[in-house]
Amino acid sequence: MKKDIIIPQVENVYVAAVQEWNDDFMQKTWYAYLVNDGDYDLESVLVVSNASGIIDGEERKTSMLRHAFVKIEGVSVVKIELIEDSVLVLDNSFMVTFFIGNTLYDKNYVFKAGTINENNTVEVPILFKEGVMIG
């Protein structure tokens, strides 16, 4: 029975961390973006994010944040949230669930601790800014 279950692969959907100027903090801060590099629309998109890991020998965990988007059009980008500097030393997880047509897709994107930094940046498609991308 389990062999009959088809789990679709997520393709052309990425999460990127991009550093941008923040007028509120008067400094550059990291923002998470959801990149849809496919020609299809993503519908009923849900993003659940959190961070966890060890700081100074203690287990740390942030609260979960939830973001919902009715539709993300093909070949487009949407800003998810600010990534606080203090959580860059933790594993940052973004669980993304969405529909393409009648098919449900989901994928967990994880930025490992310390990987969100200027040394790991590449050009993010569609956004055309430097950022750290996983997908």
N, C-alpha and C positions, 0 to 999 in steps of 0.2 A: 504494500500500500504506500509506504513512504517513497518508494522508487517512482511512483506515479505523480508525485507532487513536483510541479515545475516552479522553480524560483528564478524569476527573471533577473538578468544582470543589469545593473545601472551603468549606462554609458553616456559620456558627454555631459555629465553633471559633476561639478566640482565645488569644493569649499576653498576659499582663498582668504588669507589674512593680509590686509593691505594697510600700510602705515600712511596716515593722512594728518594734516594739521587740524587740531581741535581748538576752536576759539574759546571754549569754556575752560579748558585746562592750560591754554596758551603754550601748547607743546604738541609734538607729533604723538599720535596714539594709534594703536592697531584696531582695525575694524574687520569683522568677519563678513564675507560676501558669499552668496550662493550664485554660482555661475551655471547657466543653462546654455551650453555650447551646441545643443542639438537643434534641429529644425522643428521640433514638436513642442507643444505647450505642456507645462507641468501644472496639474490641477490639484486643488485641495492639499497644498503643501504644508507640512508640519515640520518644524525644526525644534528639536529639544537639545539644549546645550548644558554642559556642566564641565567642571574641571576637578581633577583629583590627583593625589600623589603625596609625596613625603617632603615636608619642609622641617629642617632642624630635627630630624629623627621622629617627627610626629606625623601621623596620617592626617591629611587635610582634604576637605571636600567642599566645593561650593554648592550653593543651592541650584536647582534646575531652573532654567529659563525656557519658556515655550513661546514660539513665534508661529503664526499662521498666515499663509498667503493664499488667497482664493485662486490666483492664476499667475504663473510666471511664463511669459511668452518665450517662444523659441529664440535663440540667439540673443539673450538678454541677461542682465545681472541685477540682483536685488541685495541691498545691505541688510544684514541680519542683526548685528549688534556690535557694541564696543567691547573690546577685549581688554580688561583691566591689566595694567602692567604687573601687578602683584601675582597674577595667575599664570604668567608666562613660564614660570618654573614648574608648573604642573602639566599633566596631560589634559589637553582641551578637546573635548568630544562634542561632535555635532551629529545627532541622529536625524537623518532626513527621510521623510516618508511622503510619497506623492503618487498621484495617478497619471498615467498616460492612457487616454481612452478609458477602458474598463479594467485595466491591469494595474495592480498595486505594486509599487516599487519601494524599497527601503535600503538604506545604507548608512553605516556608522563611519564617519570621517573623524580620525583622531590625529591631532597635532601632538606629537610626543613632546615631553618636557624639554624646553630649551630650543626647540626647532623654529619657533617664531622669532626670527631675528633678521637683521639686514643682510647677513652673510648668505642666507638661504633663498634670497628672492629671485624670481624669474618674472617675465612679463606675463601678466594675467590676460588671457584671451577676452575679447569684447571690451573689457575695462581699460586695457592698454596702460596699466600702471604696474609698477613693480610690487610683487607680493609673494608670499609663501603659499604654495598651492598643493592640495592633496585631492586625490580622486582616483 
